[in-house]
């Protein structure tokens, strides 16, 4: 037991605590009984009451002084116009908790929740859970037989971290949530796993917008849908999952698709249309490639996010929709803001939770578990089980994880490769011959001899074909390598660190970004131009 003094905070029970005459001692009265337990010495009892019940308080003061002289009962008058009005009761008790001088160093606080209306009890629970009352809950119950006995009491600590079984359940639930977001794939990339764990936390706890960044094919759409399914399973959303690729929206059709229109809003609008935002009410809206939205649509989307209302096309009457937004993009939206292509205020609104999904090339250790997943998915989809021989699997993974595998389409490339191999697997087994054929097919896709490399196309886009052809072969080879590193790096400093990895160790003052900036300036190139154009190639 604690050495601190027990202080109980409770309300007068207008029915249970009420009693008069000698026969009152034959009745179980919660407030009196809690002071009769030999192993629970109440040092002070803060008894909240309404003035009209003063007579009950007078009796309680007298009786508690009889059964527990060491208990100091301190009646505190507190008025409720309606003890069943949640807002009023919570506000009154909240104010009391804020003004009370707690001394947790010397006193142990218990909040008695046996008496009072159910609304009062709920509010006391909530204020204790939120630590406005730095206390534990105290629940008392009557004796089984002799009413003259004090009955039983239970002390409940709402600090869930102290309950091993509950804590383990939370951890198991978290593990299940993370696994669900990864479609059950046992991914091995540490950074990706950490990111998914954080997304799981945010998905459950927050209704704010989420921004998913990353290259095309990195799995943004699939992850957005899994987030929705996880939230729905945990009863965080009740509406639909609505997905739209903003790159397919243009002009009036964009306004209409997103915000709806009324009949006659424009030529051909023969009927009214609710729009995707209203369809997503109480659910989740996934706007993929949000950077492709026009500025007018961005302005309306911002208002819909902040005020939950918007105007359908052609209407002068606002409609409402309360949805959570997940936005996807393979663009650098900060650059779009600088160029005037994306609203800064909208980016600030959707940039609260931003996660960048790495490409498959950045997660080569996850190719094997994803290969297993794709094979299992094929079995579920077709009902035909397909396996891969050990030799064939090792040969495929050796190529897939090497520098020769570009995976320019990311997981779409892997999915397509597995689909082709399973289709050709006669007898339900992928052979070495099938793998060799697929590798040649992938190489042909990635290395078209008639198509210039991405770096070549990038150089010509930056300088123009004529100027690019004037660069000496020696400088051109070096510059193409620099462009390759720059197009894959997230920052100028990151690219500089990779390019100057050896020479930087010999310098006293290291400034990789400045060295790279000066090198690019020799060819009239700028970092941001490289990033912007490389995303379009």
DOMI-579356 format. One record per residue (C-alpha): x, y, z. Coordinates in steps of 0.05 Angstrom, whole numbers, plus 5000, padded with zeros to 4 digits. Layout:
! residues N
XYZ...
//
This chain:
! residues 537
500050005000502150724988504951155043501351755015494852005045488551805008484152374984477352174954473452614907466152424899459052664893453252594941448752024920441852334927438551654930443951164953446851635006440151875032437951615099434951835166433751535234437150935265434950485208439750855161445350425190441949815161442550115092448750095048450750815035456750864987459751505014459451265087461550555070467850765033470351075098469250425137474449985103480249815150485249775093483050415059484051005106480951625075484852235099480352735065473752675029471953214979464453154975461153524917453753694926448054144904445154624955438354294954441453664982444753995042440653585091443652945063450553245070449353435143447652705159453652455121458352925158455752675225455951935206462851945175465652295236462851705276465551135233472051465212474252035258480852085220477152285156476453025143470053115103469953755063463253915030463954304966457654624937457054534861450854704822448154364759441954634725441253944694445653374720443952994656446653534610453453274588456253934565454354304629456653754676463353654640464654414639463154484713467453894734472954104687473054794720473354474789479254034768482954634739482155034803483654474852490554484884493053784875499153554913500952874883507652854918504152754985497152534968494051954929487552164895481651704883475451914843469251564870464651404811459251004846454651594860451752134816448052094750450951664695452952314660456752544722460251864727462251884653465052594660468952394722471751804684473752234624477152764667480952224704483051884639485552554611489352674676485453304694484452914757491352604771487752024804485451304801478151104799474650824860468650374851464750134911459349594914454549344969455748725011452748064988449047915052449348365112447749085093451149345155457849135126461849645084461649215021467349194971471549704935475949684873481450174854482450234779488750544749487350824679494750834661494150264611501750194605501649864674497249294650501648774616495948404582492849044556499649304533501048644497494148684463495749394440502349164412499148574378493849034348499249504324503148924293496848684258495449394233502549464205502148784172495448964142498249604111503849184080498748674053501848154099508548204063514548094110518448684083525748744104527549464087528449804155526750504132520450274097518249864157519250464204515150894157509350394154509350364230508651114232503151104179499350594221499551054281497251654241491751264205488551054270489551694310488552244259483352494210488053014180490352974108496052494090500852634032504052023999509952183955514151733912515251503840509751203797508750473814511450523885504750303914501350963934494450753910494750073943497150374009491650894008486350354001489449944056489450554102482050634088480649894101484549934167480750554189474150234171475849604210477450034271470950424261474551074244470651174180463750954157463451234087466451004021473450983992473551443931479651463886481151913827487352053786487652803779491852743716485552513680481553133701481353753657477154393653469754363670470053613675475053683733470454143771464453703757467953053775470453323841465153813864459153603824454554033781447354223775443054093714444654603660451254823691454654763623453154493553451653753559450053773634443153463625442853193696445653393764451853033790453752973863461352963852466852543885467552983947460352863966460952133949466752093999462652404056464352054122469551654084476351744050478152113986484551923951486952433901492752123863497352593825494553193863499853633831496153583765489953953793488654643765489155253810481655353811480454643833485954723886482455333914475754973921479054363950482554794003475855084024472654394026478254154071477954744119470454894121467454234097463154614047463754783973459655013913457854513858459054773788453455243767450255263836449655843886447855373943453355063985453654324000457653984054462053364058466353124115471852674088479052514102483952654045489852244023493752573967498852233923504252533880510752373844512153123838516153593881510354023904514954543935517854673866510854723838509255253891515455653869513255603797506155823813503255143794500954943864497755363919502355463979496455474027493754814001500654484007501054734079494254424092495853734063503153714086501653554159503252804150507852684091510852004075515451844016514851133989521550893963522250573894523249833885530449983866531450283936528449663968531849083933531748673997524148683992523948373922524047653949518147733997514248123944515747553894512547063944506647533953505447593878505546833871500546753927496247303897496146933831493846303867488146673902486147023838486046413792485445823838491745523806497845433851504545613818511345503850518345663828524345193829530045363876534845453819530045893780528546323841535846433858537346623786531547113783533347443850540647503830538647913770532848283804537348543860543248723815544949403785542749123717535449113739532649813730525449693755523450343723516150163732517449953804512449443831508349463767514349173731515048623784507648463781507848423705513947973707510747483756504247493717507947293653512046753687506046443722502046443657507646063622508745583680506144923651504744433706504644993758512145073764516545653740522845363710529745663699528145713625522046143639526046603685531546683633526346863581523147373628529747693645531247803571524348103563525548583621532248783593529148923526523949363559529049753599534649793548531549953481537650073435533650563393531550973453536551443486537851353560534051763610540352163624541152313549533952543545534852963608541053303580537553473514531453733551535854183595540554463542537154313476539653803426544454273390547954523452548253823483551753563421557154093427559653803493566053393485565352643495569752643557565653183591559152883565560352203597562052543664556053013660551152443644553552073706552552713748545452793719543952063736545852173809542252843813535752563785535552023838537852433898532852803942537353403956543253763926547453573987545652843980547852833908554253193925555952693980555352123931559252463875564852703919565052103966572652003959575452713952571053004007575152624060581353014040578253704049578254104113571854474096566654024065561254344023558853823974552754223953556954833935561954413895556254083856552754743844559155043814560254423770553154483743554055223731559655063681554154793636548955323655545054793694541254873759539354343809531954503810531354483735534553783735529553533787523453843753525053573684527452893707520552763738517252843670521852363634
//
